[in-house]
Amino acid sequence: MEKKNRVFYAATALLCVAIVLCAVLIPLYFVGIIGKSPDPSPSKGTTIEDPIKGKEFKTVSAKAMPKGQYADFSIIYNEKEYGIKVYLLTEYAPKTVENFIKYVEKGLYNETVFYRADIAYYKETGEPSSAYLQGGAYVTDREGNLVRKTPDAYYGKIKGEFFANDPDSKNNISFTAGVLGMVRDKDDYNSADTEFFFLPYAHPEYNGYYAAFGITVESDDNNELYALTKAVMEADGNYPVLLKSVKVYNRN
């Protein structure tokens, strides 16, 4: 009989402890203090702060040939040579320009191809509304397949010099026609390395989210950029737009 009483009292005590724990833990669970993994999405009633909110962007022009660093792109298409002169925006994206020059000096871009392009048109008029031309470090093999060219020295990924990645960035350049920018992965702001893109038309949606590091000099360059972009689209790799060489120099 005494043994049964001990078992009864022990069971009663465990039941009481369980009731107390439930009374404490269940409310904690439902208010989110325990039991749930962190939710990456914002809570209801909150908003994500726009990283470029309040930032002002400016249009730059290099037609006056200011002092500084320049890059001359020699481009071949259908046996015709095009020259694109670019003023490098060292003041706004110093690390990006430095990275680009390193690869130019190593000859990485010589004999590579512009391999991606796109043009959007206004539905009402049929006129082009936006376009980009992308290249850097890719060549074609004998079968015409794209192959990434191995650099003599690889300098790794660079920090994205733009407001969405760095609120203290000096890069307030607007992506107007003629801007040269760095390609990066969609979800990684610090993933740019060797690839770049030209804009024959403005892309203001890039402002603050990509690193602008150059601007074409002559006014007719943008027309040539558009022609080259159209050529890349129409050729579909059969007649590659070849980047023969890039040369960097200083104008004092």
Buried (B, 14 or more C-beta within 10 A) or exposed (E): EEEEEEEEEEEEEEEEEEEEEEEEEEEEEEEEEEEEEEEEEEEEEEEEEEBBEEBEBEEBEBEEEEEBBBBBBBBBBEEEEBEBBBBBBBEBBBBBBBBBBBBBEBEBBBEBBBBBBEBEEEEEEEEBBBBBBBBBBBBBEEEEEEEEBEBEEBEEBBBBBBBBBBEEBBBBBBBBBBBBBBBBEEEEBEBBBBBBBBBBBBBEEBBBBBBBBBBBBBEEBBEBBBEBBBBBBEBEEEEBBBBBBBEBEEEE
